[in-house]
Amino acid sequence: MKIVIAVMSLVIIGLSGSLFYVTRPVTDVVKSVSYYRENRQELKEQIDKCKDNPGLLAQTPNCQNAFQANQKNMFDPNNSSMPQIR
């Protein structure tokens, strides 16, 4: 009886793991920080997508790279959209 319960537990754990694998989001091509810095429209779109579903996407490579690129763009001295303090 204990063996049957142990086997059933392993089967349930295995099925739940495979279900998680199937329901993971399809990953896009990973784009670099420098790519997002050069392509502002894609950067905005990616950040909007990441903010719309942070529980699922926040730790994906594209979200991490987009957030990093956005932060670098904000503090770039050549960024003309930032107000200048004089």
CNS distance restraints for C-alpha pairs under 8 A (distance, minus, plus):
assign (resid   1 and name CA) (resid   5 and name CA) 6.43 0.50 0.50
assign (resid   2 and name CA) (resid   6 and name CA) 6.14 0.50 0.50
assign (resid   3 and name CA) (resid   7 and name CA) 6.10 0.50 0.50
assign (resid   4 and name CA) (resid   8 and name CA) 6.08 0.50 0.50
assign (resid   5 and name CA) (resid   9 and name CA) 6.06 0.50 0.50
assign (resid   6 and name CA) (resid  10 and name CA) 6.34 0.50 0.50
assign (resid   7 and name CA) (resid  11 and name CA) 6.25 0.50 0.50
assign (resid   8 and name CA) (resid  12 and name CA) 6.17 0.50 0.50
assign (resid   9 and name CA) (resid  13 and name CA) 6.16 0.50 0.50
assign (resid  10 and name CA) (resid  14 and name CA) 6.00 0.50 0.50
assign (resid  11 and name CA) (resid  15 and name CA) 6.11 0.50 0.50
assign (resid  12 and name CA) (resid  16 and name CA) 6.16 0.50 0.50
assign (resid  13 and name CA) (resid  17 and name CA) 6.23 0.50 0.50
assign (resid  14 and name CA) (resid  18 and name CA) 6.30 0.50 0.50
assign (resid  15 and name CA) (resid  19 and name CA) 6.04 0.50 0.50
assign (resid  16 and name CA) (resid  20 and name CA) 6.23 0.50 0.50
assign (resid  17 and name CA) (resid  21 and name CA) 6.38 0.50 0.50
assign (resid  18 and name CA) (resid  22 and name CA) 6.26 0.50 0.50
assign (resid  19 and name CA) (resid  23 and name CA) 6.24 0.50 0.50
assign (resid  20 and name CA) (resid  24 and name CA) 6.24 0.50 0.50
assign (resid  30 and name CA) (resid  61 and name CA) 6.38 0.50 0.50
assign (resid  30 and name CA) (resid  62 and name CA) 5.62 0.50 0.50
assign (resid  31 and name CA) (resid  35 and name CA) 6.18 0.50 0.50
assign (resid  31 and name CA) (resid  36 and name CA) 7.14 0.50 0.50
assign (resid  31 and name CA) (resid  61 and name CA) 7.99 0.50 0.50
assign (resid  31 and name CA) (resid  62 and name CA) 6.06 0.50 0.50
assign (resid  31 and name CA) (resid  65 and name CA) 7.26 0.50 0.50
assign (resid  32 and name CA) (resid  36 and name CA) 6.52 0.50 0.50
assign (resid  32 and name CA) (resid  62 and name CA) 7.62 0.50 0.50
assign (resid  32 and name CA) (resid  65 and name CA) 6.05 0.50 0.50
assign (resid  33 and name CA) (resid  37 and name CA) 6.19 0.50 0.50
assign (resid  33 and name CA) (resid  65 and name CA) 4.89 0.50 0.50
assign (resid  33 and name CA) (resid  66 and name CA) 6.34 0.50 0.50
assign (resid  33 and name CA) (resid  68 and name CA) 6.54 0.50 0.50
assign (resid  33 and name CA) (resid  69 and name CA) 5.03 0.50 0.50
assign (resid  34 and name CA) (resid  38 and name CA) 6.29 0.50 0.50
assign (resid  34 and name CA) (resid  69 and name CA) 6.93 0.50 0.50
assign (resid  35 and name CA) (resid  39 and name CA) 6.16 0.50 0.50
assign (resid  36 and name CA) (resid  40 and name CA) 6.29 0.50 0.50
assign (resid  36 and name CA) (resid  42 and name CA) 6.69 0.50 0.50
assign (resid  36 and name CA) (resid  43 and name CA) 5.12 0.50 0.50
assign (resid  36 and name CA) (resid  65 and name CA) 7.51 0.50 0.50
assign (resid  36 and name CA) (resid  66 and name CA) 6.05 0.50 0.50
assign (resid  36 and name CA) (resid  69 and name CA) 5.96 0.50 0.50
assign (resid  36 and name CA) (resid  70 and name CA) 7.94 0.50 0.50
assign (resid  37 and name CA) (resid  43 and name CA) 7.25 0.50 0.50
assign (resid  37 and name CA) (resid  69 and name CA) 5.34 0.50 0.50
assign (resid  37 and name CA) (resid  70 and name CA) 7.12 0.50 0.50
assign (resid  37 and name CA) (resid  72 and name CA) 7.95 0.50 0.50
assign (resid  37 and name CA) (resid  73 and name CA) 6.66 0.50 0.50
assign (resid  39 and name CA) (resid  43 and name CA) 6.23 0.50 0.50
assign (resid  40 and name CA) (resid  44 and name CA) 6.18 0.50 0.50
assign (resid  41 and name CA) (resid  45 and name CA) 6.28 0.50 0.50
assign (resid  42 and name CA) (resid  46 and name CA) 5.99 0.50 0.50
assign (resid  43 and name CA) (resid  47 and name CA) 6.14 0.50 0.50
assign (resid  43 and name CA) (resid  66 and name CA) 5.83 0.50 0.50
assign (resid  43 and name CA) (resid  69 and name CA) 7.84 0.50 0.50
assign (resid  43 and name CA) (resid  70 and name CA) 7.42 0.50 0.50
assign (resid  44 and name CA) (resid  48 and name CA) 6.12 0.50 0.50
assign (resid  45 and name CA) (resid  49 and name CA) 6.21 0.50 0.50
assign (resid  46 and name CA) (resid  50 and name CA) 6.13 0.50 0.50
assign (resid  46 and name CA) (resid  62 and name CA) 7.50 0.50 0.50
assign (resid  46 and name CA) (resid  63 and name CA) 6.73 0.50 0.50
assign (resid  46 and name CA) (resid  66 and name CA) 6.61 0.50 0.50
assign (resid  47 and name CA) (resid  51 and name CA) 6.04 0.50 0.50
assign (resid  47 and name CA) (resid  63 and name CA) 6.65 0.50 0.50
assign (resid  47 and name CA) (resid  66 and name CA) 6.28 0.50 0.50
assign (resid  47 and name CA) (resid  67 and name CA) 6.82 0.50 0.50
assign (resid  48 and name CA) (resid  52 and name CA) 6.07 0.50 0.50
assign (resid  49 and name CA) (resid  53 and name CA) 6.71 0.50 0.50
assign (resid  50 and name CA) (resid  54 and name CA) 5.47 0.50 0.50
assign (resid  50 and name CA) (resid  57 and name CA) 5.58 0.50 0.50
assign (resid  50 and name CA) (resid  58 and name CA) 5.84 0.50 0.50
assign (resid  50 and name CA) (resid  63 and name CA) 5.87 0.50 0.50
assign (resid  51 and name CA) (resid  58 and name CA) 7.60 0.50 0.50
assign (resid  53 and name CA) (resid  57 and name CA) 6.01 0.50 0.50
assign (resid  53 and name CA) (resid  58 and name CA) 7.51 0.50 0.50
assign (resid  54 and name CA) (resid  58 and name CA) 4.57 0.50 0.50
assign (resid  57 and name CA) (resid  63 and name CA) 6.71 0.50 0.50
assign (resid  58 and name CA) (resid  63 and name CA) 5.74 0.50 0.50
assign (resid  58 and name CA) (resid  64 and name CA) 6.90 0.50 0.50
assign (resid  59 and name CA) (resid  63 and name CA) 6.62 0.50 0.50
assign (resid  59 and name CA) (resid  64 and name CA) 6.32 0.50 0.50
assign (resid  60 and name CA) (resid  64 and name CA) 6.24 0.50 0.50
assign (resid  61 and name CA) (resid  65 and name CA) 6.01 0.50 0.50
assign (resid  62 and name CA) (resid  66 and name CA) 5.95 0.50 0.50
assign (resid  63 and name CA) (resid  67 and name CA) 6.08 0.50 0.50
assign (resid  64 and name CA) (resid  68 and name CA) 6.17 0.50 0.50
assign (resid  65 and name CA) (resid  69 and name CA) 6.04 0.50 0.50
assign (resid  66 and name CA) (resid  70 and name CA) 6.07 0.50 0.50
assign (resid  67 and name CA) (resid  71 and name CA) 6.20 0.50 0.50
assign (resid  68 and name CA) (resid  72 and name CA) 6.23 0.50 0.50
assign (resid  69 and name CA) (resid  73 and name CA) 6.05 0.50 0.50
assign (resid  70 and name CA) (resid  74 and name CA) 6.28 0.50 0.50
assign (resid  71 and name CA) (resid  75 and name CA) 6.68 0.50 0.50
assign (resid  72 and name CA) (resid  76 and name CA) 6.05 0.50 0.50
assign (resid  73 and name CA) (resid  79 and name CA) 6.71 0.50 0.50
assign (resid  74 and name CA) (resid  79 and name CA) 7.04 0.50 0.50
assign (resid  74 and name CA) (resid  82 and name CA) 7.20 0.50 0.50
assign (resid  75 and name CA) (resid  79 and name CA) 7.56 0.50 0.50
